[in-house]
Amino acid sequence: MSAPRVAIEKPSITVQHAGLFVGPAGWAYKDWNGIVYPTPRARGFHEAKYLAEFFDTIEINTSFYHPLQAAHAAQWLGRVAANPRFLFTAKLWQKFTHEGGTNAEDEKAVRAGFDLLRGADKLGAVLLQFPFSFHSDRENLARLKHILDSFRDYPLVVEVRHSSWANVKFYELLQERGVGFCNIDQPVIGRSIEPSEQVTSPIGYVRLHGRRYDTWFSDDPSAPAAERYNYLYSEKELEPWVERVRNVSKNTRTTFVITNNHFEGKGIVNALQLIHLLDGGKVKVPETLRHHYPQLDSIATEPSREPTLFPLPAK
């Protein structure tokens, strides 16, 4: 069902303007070395600093596994300072969304890092990512409301993956509380929530997880966890999402588009392609990445730099 849309007067925007931010989920992946990141690395190299040369947002993943420390948040603010447009988004600690049994000390720990980002005007959104097992029922609804109340002073966005939440009453609840809805692309299996372009607050949010139907719900202990996100969207598969993103951004002040198909930098490739498709122009491409994904050559602002050839010494 369609959600009530939030009427917000704003000009038409593109990725290069104030309202639309496209970027990856996380940056600390070992399999990005030599693919996304150059090897060897220059002195002072940091992943977030490097990515901020190409993107205006990154979704912080580590805050999902443990509270974000203020010291780390301060360091990351410094890393991205060269890009004045840059905004972080961050996942809420999984103890709230996946486990439960939280207390005031847990909330205090979460706030330490988030407050530092917010104080610097660099916290674009806090994402409450719930698992597929989180169905819409009375108990889970009460739990959700409690979390929304606890963190109501942050720019919140809710991601649910089960289709039982896809109803007008839920969207109205989010709208009443000024909370955004996360539109996702995932393997649609059983009662998985389907692609959408819902708007329930001035913040729009889109996350692309990939379409690995064979590993999405896999419980095979021998399968690498990252295989879940080993998926590269074709430009044809991205095109419907480009249209959805445009529709979402027409009804929001700020829209974040996050690529979570991180295996071997595939999400970086697709984020760059999305920027290209949304703007129609060419984009800055990491040199290391284009050698692994030559399809990026056609959208890159600069020609590929071939390895320097030196003459062989005379015999």
Summary of the structure (lengths in Angstrom):
residues: 315
radius of gyration: 20.0
end to end distance: 76.4
largest distance: 82.2
contacts: 971
relative contact order: 0.16
helix: 38%
strand: 16%
